[in-house]
Amino acid sequence: MPRVLSTNQFGDALEERVRDYFQAEIDADRFWARKASCKVFWKKGYHSKDRNAKIVFDVSIELYLPGSKEYSALVLIECKNYNHSVPVNDIEEFFAKVQQVAAANAKAVLASTASFQAGTREFAKSKGVGLLRYFNPHDFKWELKRSPSATARSTSPEDSYLVDQGLSQQDFRSLAFDLYLQSPTRETNSLWDFVEDLILDSGLLPGEVRRIANPRSKLSNQVPFLEKEDLESRSADLLSELGYTSGEVKVEKLCTREAKRAGLLVRTSGAPPADRTEIPSLGRITFDPLVIEVYAQEIPNPGRDRFTLAHELAHHLLSHGQYLVREYCDDDDFVLHRRSLVDGSDIARMEFQANYLAASILMPRMHFLEDFQRLVRSLELADRGFGPLYVDEQPCNRQNFEIVSGQLMRKYGVSRTATKIRLEAMGLLRDARRQSAAHSALRVFVESMDR
């Protein structure tokens, strides 16, 4: 029978997670402030003149100038492990306590597993209080070994609306970020930006800030950058080892090889997890133990299943287990040029690499190009300055696209979507179709029958 935690135990669990989160980044010297300048405490008391006693705070971070025995800046964190949004009276009470112990050089941060009411957010902005919403990474689409919020360089304007939703909507589900943050000046997923904003708002002089701050180069990516040609070369080597000659690639041979070499286990036909209904999952990879699952779908689609398997297998072949605990895969992942969730993030790099390598394995470049050129010649298509294959709303161009993509998808055992993406990535297709929302939705439905 599961153990039921008391309210205090729930609160302590969040406090420990927040403390450990900051402590891990500081110990690794990846935090905004230098390791030698920081001390982290749990349940430490600070003297209040008004009470003539100490006020205990859940988590505190003391920042020291080099050679100083007294801290020069203080971050005080209060944690709320709620199942409802945080009301404004909580932040008012917390701010009053902070003012009693260190009004001049302390910054307050209210951390919560829940969203924040509109009044709470407005009060925080007016008083320079930071807000931190924490999400458990076990529920994510991507679970990384290192926090994506700790590695994020910044939050793009395009993604800022998601941060706003993460802070204000109680039922919001995060795909990858463990922190949704409101600093005194902005909403962000970047822990670095958040802490920097707090300290710059604390009253420290610019020269003092420079003495304790780490260089921003500490935010370098963990996942190496790979050129497309590197991925094409890896694919060619793998296929050569398998003795590939033409047609549909037997991905199962790669799986058998990896089962012997790395202990890979592949499972198919299982149902998707019941808790992942908003965006249905096609598959999953976990790295310890090394297991790939391809889930059975309501409408069977062998081509899509093959790409799902190849996508997850590519994560393994690219050694992404150094950075990932696990990853769920869905239809939206199979777009090579999708706008990244994080500007330059490790997640974006891994997803692009896995997609590109999967496409290169399933549709080997030279064979795919030769088949494409033969089809174009048979249809007597000429490049009129728009590329070898051009599709717009004209029936003749749509028909040519359907013939070429249809024959390629059948030969290589992939979906039309995967074929189209591969053609575009190789510079062989230009899709200039522009349709109304209704026509676009209809086309997506029709194409989904071919996926």
C-alpha positions as CSV (number, residue, x, y, z in Angstrom):
1,M,0.0,0.0,0.0
2,P,1.5,3.4,-1.0
3,R,2.7,5.6,1.8
4,V,0.6,8.8,2.2
5,L,2.7,11.9,2.8
6,S,1.6,14.5,5.2
7,T,1.3,18.2,4.2
8,N,4.7,18.9,5.9
9,Q,6.3,16.0,4.2
10,F,5.1,17.3,0.8
11,G,6.5,20.7,1.6
12,D,9.8,19.3,2.7
13,A,10.1,17.2,-0.4
14,L,9.8,20.3,-2.6
15,E,12.2,22.3,-0.4
16,E,14.8,19.5,-0.7
17,R,14.4,19.3,-4.5
18,V,14.8,23.1,-4.8
19,R,17.8,23.1,-2.5
20,D,19.4,20.1,-4.3
21,Y,18.7,21.7,-7.7
22,F,20.7,24.9,-6.9
23,Q,23.4,23.0,-4.9
24,A,24.1,20.7,-7.9
25,E,24.5,23.6,-10.3
26,I,26.7,25.5,-7.8
27,D,28.9,22.4,-7.0
28,A,29.5,21.9,-10.8
29,D,30.3,25.6,-11.1
30,R,27.7,26.1,-13.8
31,F,25.6,28.5,-11.8
32,W,25.3,32.3,-12.6
33,A,27.5,33.1,-9.6
34,R,30.9,31.5,-9.1
35,K,31.1,28.4,-6.9
36,A,33.4,30.1,-4.4
37,S,30.9,32.9,-4.0
38,C,27.9,30.8,-3.0
39,K,26.6,29.0,0.0
40,V,23.2,27.1,0.0
41,F,21.2,26.4,3.1
42,W,18.0,24.6,4.0
43,K,15.9,25.8,6.9
44,K,18.4,28.5,8.0
45,G,17.2,31.3,10.3
46,Y,17.9,35.0,9.8
47,H,17.6,37.6,12.6
48,S,14.5,39.9,12.6
49,K,14.8,43.1,14.6
50,D,11.0,43.4,14.7
51,R,10.6,40.0,16.3
52,N,14.0,39.9,18.1
53,A,14.2,36.4,16.9
54,K,15.2,34.4,13.8
55,I,12.9,33.8,10.9
56,V,13.5,30.4,9.2
57,F,13.4,30.3,5.4
58,D,13.0,27.1,3.4
59,V,16.0,27.6,1.1
60,S,18.6,30.4,1.1
61,I,21.6,31.3,-1.1
62,E,24.2,33.6,0.3
63,L,26.5,35.4,-2.2
64,Y,30.0,36.5,-1.1
65,L,32.4,38.9,-2.6
66,P,35.9,37.4,-2.9
67,G,37.7,37.6,0.5
68,S,34.6,38.7,2.4
69,K,33.3,36.9,5.5
70,E,29.8,38.4,5.3
71,Y,27.5,37.8,2.4
72,S,26.8,40.8,0.1
73,A,23.6,39.5,-1.4
74,L,21.0,37.0,-0.2
75,V,18.3,35.0,-2.1
76,L,15.5,33.8,0.2
77,I,13.2,31.1,-1.2
78,E,9.9,29.9,0.1
79,C,8.3,26.7,-1.3
80,K,4.6,26.0,-1.8
81,N,3.8,22.4,-2.8
82,Y,0.1,23.1,-3.7
83,N,-2.5,21.5,-5.9
84,H,-4.1,24.9,-6.4
85,S,-2.8,28.3,-7.7
86,V,-0.8,30.4,-5.2
87,P,-2.9,33.3,-3.8
88,V,-1.7,36.8,-3.4
89,N,-1.8,36.7,0.4
90,D,1.0,34.1,0.4
91,I,3.4,36.3,-1.4
92,E,2.4,39.3,0.7
93,E,3.2,37.4,3.9
94,F,6.5,36.0,2.5
95,F,7.6,39.5,1.3
96,A,6.9,41.0,4.7
97,K,9.2,38.3,6.3
98,V,12.0,39.0,3.9
99,Q,11.7,42.8,4.6
100,Q,12.2,42.1,8.3
101,V,15.5,40.3,8.0
102,A,17.4,41.9,5.1
103,A,15.4,44.5,3.2
104,A,18.4,46.2,1.5
105,N,20.3,43.2,0.1
106,A,17.9,40.3,-0.1
107,K,15.8,39.1,-3.0
108,A,12.7,37.0,-2.5
109,V,11.7,34.0,-4.6
110,L,8.4,32.2,-4.2
111,A,8.7,28.6,-5.6
112,S,5.7,26.4,-6.2
113,T,4.5,23.3,-8.0
114,A,1.3,25.1,-8.8
115,S,0.5,28.1,-10.9
116,F,0.3,31.7,-9.6
117,Q,-2.8,33.8,-9.5
118,A,-2.9,37.0,-11.5
119,G,-2.7,39.1,-8.3
120,T,0.3,37.1,-7.1
121,R,2.2,37.8,-10.3
122,E,1.4,41.5,-10.3
123,F,2.5,41.8,-6.7
124,A,5.7,40.0,-7.5
125,K,6.4,42.4,-10.4
126,S,5.8,45.5,-8.3
127,K,8.0,44.3,-5.4
128,G,10.8,42.7,-7.5
129,V,10.0,39.2,-6.1
130,G,10.9,36.2,-8.3
131,L,8.4,33.4,-9.1
132,L,9.6,29.9,-9.8
133,R,7.2,27.1,-10.9
134,Y,8.7,23.7,-10.6
135,F,7.7,20.7,-12.8
136,N,8.8,17.1,-12.0
137,P,10.9,15.9,-15.0
138,H,9.5,12.3,-14.7
139,D,6.3,13.6,-16.5
140,F,8.2,15.2,-19.4
141,K,8.3,14.2,-23.1
142,W,12.1,14.6,-22.8
143,E,13.8,13.7,-19.5
144,L,17.3,15.0,-19.5
145,K,20.1,14.1,-17.2
146,R,20.8,17.8,-16.7
147,S,18.1,20.4,-16.2
148,P,17.2,22.1,-19.5
149,S,16.3,25.3,-17.6
150,A,19.8,25.3,-16.1
151,T,21.4,25.1,-19.6
152,A,19.0,27.4,-21.5
153,R,20.7,30.5,-22.7
154,S,17.6,32.6,-23.1
155,T,13.9,32.4,-24.0
156,S,12.9,33.4,-27.5
157,P,10.0,35.9,-28.0
158,E,8.2,33.1,-29.8
159,D,8.3,30.9,-26.7
160,S,7.6,33.5,-24.1
161,Y,3.8,32.9,-24.4
162,L,4.4,29.3,-23.2
163,V,6.3,30.6,-20.2
164,D,3.4,32.9,-19.4
165,Q,1.0,29.9,-19.7
166,G,3.3,27.7,-17.5
167,L,3.2,30.4,-14.8
168,S,-0.5,31.1,-14.9
169,Q,-2.4,27.9,-16.0
170,Q,-2.8,25.3,-13.3
171,D,-3.4,22.4,-15.8
172,F,-0.3,23.4,-17.9
173,R,1.9,20.4,-18.9
174,S,5.5,21.0,-19.6
175,L,7.2,19.0,-22.3
176,A,10.8,19.5,-21.2
177,F,11.4,22.5,-18.9
178,D,11.5,21.9,-15.2
179,L,11.4,25.7,-14.4
180,Y,9.0,28.4,-15.5
181,L,10.2,31.7,-14.1
182,Q,9.2,35.3,-13.6
183,S,12.1,37.6,-12.7
184,P,11.7,41.3,-11.8
185,T,11.9,42.1,-15.5
186,R,10.7,39.2,-17.6
187,E,9.3,35.7,-18.0
188,T,11.8,33.0,-18.9
189,N,12.8,29.4,-18.8
190,S,16.5,30.2,-18.3
191,L,17.7,29.9,-14.8
192,W,20.7,31.9,-15.7
193,D,18.7,34.9,-16.9
194,F,16.4,34.6,-13.8
195,V,19.2,34.7,-11.3
196,E,21.0,37.5,-13.2
197,D,17.9,39.6,-13.1
198,L,17.5,39.1,-9.4
199,I,21.1,40.0,-8.5
200,L,21.1,43.0,-10.8
201,D,18.0,44.2,-9.0
202,S,19.5,43.6,-5.5
203,G,21.5,46.8,-5.2
204,L,24.9,45.4,-5.8
205,L,27.2,47.7,-7.6
206,P,28.2,46.7,-11.2
207,G,31.8,46.1,-10.2
208,E,30.6,43.8,-7.4
209,V,28.4,41.9,-9.7
210,R,31.3,41.3,-12.1
211,R,33.4,39.9,-9.2
212,I,30.9,37.1,-8.3
213,A,29.4,36.4,-11.7
214,N,30.5,33.4,-13.9
215,P,31.2,33.9,-17.6
216,R,28.2,33.1,-19.8
217,S,30.3,30.5,-21.6
218,K,29.4,28.2,-18.7
219,L,26.1,27.7,-20.7
220,S,27.9,25.8,-23.5
221,N,25.9,22.9,-25.1
222,Q,26.6,19.4,-23.9
223,V,25.4,17.8,-27.2
224,P,28.0,18.2,-30.0
225,F,26.9,19.9,-33.2
226,L,26.9,17.5,-36.2
227,E,26.7,18.6,-39.8
228,K,24.2,16.9,-42.2
229,E,27.2,15.4,-44.0
230,D,28.4,13.8,-40.8
231,L,25.0,12.1,-40.3
232,E,24.8,11.0,-44.0
233,S,28.3,9.5,-43.6
234,R,27.2,7.6,-40.4
235,S,24.2,6.3,-42.2
236,A,26.2,5.1,-45.2
237,D,28.6,3.2,-42.9
238,L,25.8,1.5,-41.0
239,L,24.1,0.4,-44.2
240,S,27.4,-0.8,-45.7
241,E,27.9,-3.0,-42.6
242,L,24.4,-4.4,-43.1
243,G,25.1,-5.2,-46.7
244,Y,22.3,-3.0,-48.0
245,T,21.9,-3.0,-51.8
246,S,18.5,-1.4,-52.6
247,G,14.8,-0.9,-51.7
248,E,13.4,-1.0,-48.2
249,V,16.0,-1.0,-45.4
250,K,15.6,-3.8,-42.9
251,V,15.8,-1.7,-39.7
252,E,15.3,-4.9,-37.8
253,K,18.8,-6.0,-38.7
254,L,20.2,-2.9,-37.0
255,C,18.1,-3.7,-34.0
256,T,19.4,-7.2,-33.9
257,R,23.0,-6.0,-34.1
258,E,22.4,-3.5,-31.3
259,A,20.7,-6.2,-29.2
260,K,24.0,-8.2,-29.4
261,R,26.3,-5.2,-29.0
262,A,24.5,-3.0,-26.5
263,G,21.7,-5.2,-25.0
264,L,18.9,-3.3,-26.9
265,L,15.4,-4.6,-26.3
266,V,12.6,-3.6,-28.9
267,R,9.0,-4.0,-28.0
268,T,6.1,-3.4,-30.5
269,S,2.3,-3.6,-30.4
270,G,1.9,-2.3,-26.8
271,A,-0.6,0.4,-26.1
272,P,0.5,4.0,-25.6
273,P,0.6,5.2,-21.9
274,A,-2.8,6.2,-20.6
275,D,-1.4,9.4,-19.2
276,R,-0.3,10.7,-22.6
277,T,-3.6,11.4,-24.3
278,E,-3.2,15.1,-25.2
279,I,-0.5,14.3,-27.8
280,P,-0.6,10.6,-28.6
281,S,2.8,8.9,-28.3
282,L,4.1,6.8,-31.2
283,G,7.0,5.3,-29.3
284,R,9.6,5.8,-26.5
285,I,13.2,5.1,-25.8
286,T,14.7,4.6,-22.3
287,F,18.4,4.2,-21.8
288,D,18.8,2.4,-18.5
289,P,17.8,-0.3,-19.3
290,L,18.0,0.3,-23.1
291,V,14.5,-0.3,-24.4
292,I,12.7,1.0,-27.5
293,E,8.9,0.7,-27.6
294,V,6.8,1.3,-30.7
295,Y,3.1,1.7,-29.7
296,A,0.2,0.2,-31.5
297,Q,-2.1,2.9,-32.9
298,E,-5.8,2.9,-33.5
299,I,-5.2,3.2,-37.3
300,P,-2.3,1.0,-38.3
301,N,0.5,2.7,-40.3
302,P,3.6,0.6,-41.0
303,G,5.5,3.5,-42.6
304,R,5.1,5.7,-39.6
305,D,6.0,2.8,-37.3
306,R,9.2,2.2,-39.2
307,F,10.2,5.9,-38.9
308,T,9.3,5.8,-35.2
309,L,11.6,2.8,-34.7
310,A,14.4,4.5,-36.8
311,H,14.0,7.8,-34.9
312,E,14.4,6.1,-31.5
313,L,17.2,3.8,-32.7
314,A,19.0,6.9,-34.0
315,H,19.0,8.4,-30.5
316,H,20.8,5.3,-29.3
317,L,23.2,5.2,-32.2
318,L,24.1,8.9,-31.6
319,S,24.9,8.1,-28.0
320,H,22.2,10.5,-26.7
321,G,21.9,8.3,-23.6
322,Q,24.8,10.5,-22.3
323,Y,22.3,13.3,-22.0
324,L,18.8,11.7,-22.0
325,V,17.1,9.5,-19.4
326,R,14.2,8.8,-21.8
327,E,12.2,10.4,-24.7
328,Y,8.6,10.0,-26.0
329,C,8.1,10.4,-29.7
330,D,5.0,11.8,-31.5
331,D,4.1,12.9,-35.0
332,D,5.3,16.5,-34.5
333,D,8.8,15.3,-34.0
334,F,9.2,14.2,-37.6
335,V,9.7,17.7,-38.9
336,L,13.4,18.4,-39.5
337,H,13.1,22.2,-39.6
338,R,10.6,22.7,-36.8
339,R,11.3,25.8,-34.7
340,S,13.3,24.6,-31.7
341,L,11.6,24.5,-28.3
342,V,14.7,26.2,-26.9
343,D,17.0,28.5,-28.8
344,G,20.0,26.3,-29.6
345,S,19.1,23.8,-26.9
346,D,20.4,20.3,-26.5
347,I,16.9,19.0,-27.1
348,A,16.7,20.7,-30.4
349,R,20.1,19.3,-31.5
350,M,19.2,15.7,-30.4
351,E,15.8,15.8,-32.1
352,F,17.3,17.2,-35.4
353,Q,20.1,14.6,-35.4
354,A,17.7,11.7,-34.6
355,N,15.3,12.7,-37.4
356,Y,18.0,13.3,-40.0
357,L,19.9,10.1,-39.2
358,A,16.6,8.1,-39.2
359,A,15.7,9.6,-42.7
360,S,19.2,8.9,-44.0
361,I,18.9,5.2,-42.8
362,L,15.4,4.6,-44.2
363,M,16.0,6.6,-47.5
364,P,19.7,6.2,-48.3
365,R,20.9,9.3,-50.1
366,M,22.5,7.9,-53.3
367,H,19.8,5.3,-53.9
368,F,17.0,7.7,-53.1
369,L,18.5,10.3,-55.4
370,E,18.9,7.9,-58.3
371,D,15.3,6.7,-57.9
372,F,14.1,10.3,-57.8
373,Q,16.0,11.3,-60.9
374,R,14.7,8.3,-62.8
375,L,11.1,9.2,-61.9
376,V,11.6,12.9,-62.9
377,R,13.0,11.8,-66.2
378,S,10.1,9.4,-66.8
379,L,7.7,12.2,-66.2
380,E,9.7,14.5,-68.4
381,L,9.8,17.2,-65.7
382,A,12.1,20.1,-66.3
383,D,13.6,22.5,-63.7
384,R,12.2,25.9,-64.6
385,G,14.0,27.6,-61.8
386,F,11.9,26.3,-59.0
387,G,13.9,23.1,-58.3
388,P,13.7,19.5,-59.7
389,L,10.2,18.9,-58.3
390,Y,7.8,21.8,-57.7
391,V,4.3,21.6,-56.2
392,D,1.7,24.3,-55.9
393,E,-2.1,24.4,-56.3
394,Q,-2.0,23.5,-60.0
395,P,-3.5,20.0,-60.6
396,C,-0.6,18.9,-62.9
397,N,2.0,19.8,-60.3
398,R,0.1,18.2,-57.5
399,Q,-0.3,15.0,-59.6
400,N,3.5,14.9,-60.4
401,F,4.3,15.3,-56.7
402,E,1.9,12.5,-55.7
403,I,3.3,10.2,-58.4
404,V,6.9,10.8,-57.4
405,S,6.4,10.7,-53.6
406,G,4.0,7.8,-53.9
407,Q,6.5,5.6,-55.7
408,L,9.3,6.5,-53.4
409,M,7.3,5.9,-50.2
410,R,6.3,2.5,-51.4
411,K,9.8,1.5,-52.4
412,Y,11.4,2.6,-49.2
413,G,8.5,1.6,-46.9
414,V,8.0,5.1,-45.4
415,S,5.2,7.5,-45.1
416,R,4.4,10.3,-47.6
417,T,5.3,12.8,-44.9
418,A,8.7,11.3,-44.3
419,T,9.3,11.2,-48.1
420,K,8.4,14.8,-48.5
421,I,10.7,15.9,-45.6
422,R,13.6,13.9,-47.1
423,L,13.0,15.5,-50.6
424,E,13.0,19.0,-49.1
425,A,16.0,18.3,-46.9
426,M,18.0,17.2,-50.0
427,G,16.9,20.2,-52.0
428,L,14.9,18.2,-54.5
429,L,11.4,19.5,-53.7
430,R,9.9,23.0,-53.3
431,D,6.4,23.0,-51.8
432,A,4.7,26.4,-52.6
433,R,1.2,25.3,-51.7
434,R,-0.8,28.0,-49.8
435,Q,-4.3,26.9,-48.7
436,S,-7.1,28.0,-46.5
437,A,-7.3,26.5,-43.1
438,A,-10.2,24.3,-44.2
439,H,-8.4,23.0,-47.3
440,S,-5.2,22.5,-45.3
441,A,-7.0,20.5,-42.7
442,L,-8.6,18.3,-45.4
443,R,-5.2,17.8,-47.1
444,V,-3.7,16.8,-43.8
445,F,-6.5,14.3,-43.2
446,V,-6.1,12.8,-46.7
447,E,-2.3,12.6,-46.4
448,S,-2.6,11.0,-43.0
449,M,-4.2,8.0,-44.7
450,D,-0.9,7.6,-46.6
451,R,1.4,8.1,-43.6
